[in-house]
Amino acid sequence: MSTSTSPVFAVPLRTNPTQVIPLRRQAICWLLLIAFLFPIWEQLAGSCAAEDVVTLFPKSDGDSPTQVRGTVVDFSGQTLVLQTRAGRTSIPTAKVQSIQTDYGPSYQQGLKLLATSQSNEAVRAFEAAAAAESRPWVRREILANQAIALHNAGRIVEAGNTFLKIVEDDPQTVHLDAIPLAWFGLPPDFERDRAARTWLTMPSPHAQLLGASWLLGTSDRSQAIEILGTLRRSNLPQIALLAEAQLWQTKIVTVTADEVAQWEKQLAAGILRGAALAGPTLVVGKAWRQLDNDAQAALTLMRPPILYPDHRPVAAESLVQAGRSLERSGKTEDARRVIGEVLQKYGDQPARQEAETTLKRLANSGSN
């Protein structure tokens, strides 16, 4: 048997020797060009990345806020360091109104959870965000919100220690609103009181303020008052005013209208900003209640839940106190609405029990 095979045609690669050298030279030229341009492309890509936007307070009334762009290198209690194309510049922190920057998904999720009262879930999200964040100033911001979430969850010891991590990195922190102070009485707690005694012995004025705050309602009251008396003369104005406001709590029973008006002036001076005003405002409202000025008390006490709802313990306590003022002034329906908001929005807070008792009393009085 014979077999036949199809012929295989080998087609030689025809290369013109005169074309090889130019092609090689062209490739080399492209490589050299890429090597030359790569740093420029990298720089351009960096400049195209989203810049931080720093908004400054208006220089005078009627002026618009000023915005500057660049990369925030650091933001501490003293200065904001901004890297721009022209170089680095330092801006006093007191001039900074806000910063817009890129945040990771865990941090954004944590903020959503914090706003929707899911405090423990928010803590876990902030923990993940802090672990993934390389910028120290952003990490401090994350820790501040984590401390707030821990305070909301009633985890006072963890909240205090988390806040003190911020102070260790930035002793004049801009996140003073996150310090978990005691602004109303709570039942004794062994672990919390032991931590407060430890804080009291630390050299940091922030730690001493924390310790004295939580020991003010305990058998260590005298020592707490002594420490607060020293801190009210601190060269850190915010610490001094917070220590002063803590001492106001000891004066509510004997306070006069002129004294309360003076407290209000101190709070309006701009030393404390944002949610750092929540606790002191609660104390002022309770003082107006003590003076039977229920209209002023209710007006004052509604500010924390409206302006600082994420600071849940103070917001809830303020609503209860406002409801009691409204009840006493004869505005029963308004009182029911305000107290009911405690149960609807702040059922996880210590004020819930008093809110339930007050609502039952209001219901009984309405049925008579």
Secondary structure, DSSP 8 states (H G I E B T S, - for coil): ----------------HHHHHHHHHHHHHHHHHHHHHHHHHHHHHHHHS--EEEEE--SSTT---EEEEEEEEEE-SSEEEEEETTEEEEEEGGGEEEEE----HHHHHHHHHHHTT-HHHHHHHHHHHHHH---HHHHHHHHHHHHHHHHHTT-HHHHHHHHHHHHHH-TT-S-GGG-----S-----HHHHHHHHHHHTSS-HHHHHHHHHHHTTSTTHHHHHHHHHHHTT-SSHHHHHHHHHHHHTTTGGG--HHHHHHHHHHHHTSSS-GGGGHHHHHHHHHHHHHTT-HHHHHHHHTHHHHH-TTSHHHHHHHHHHHHHHHHHTT-HHHHHHHHHHHHHH-TTSTHHHHHHHHHHHHHHHHH-
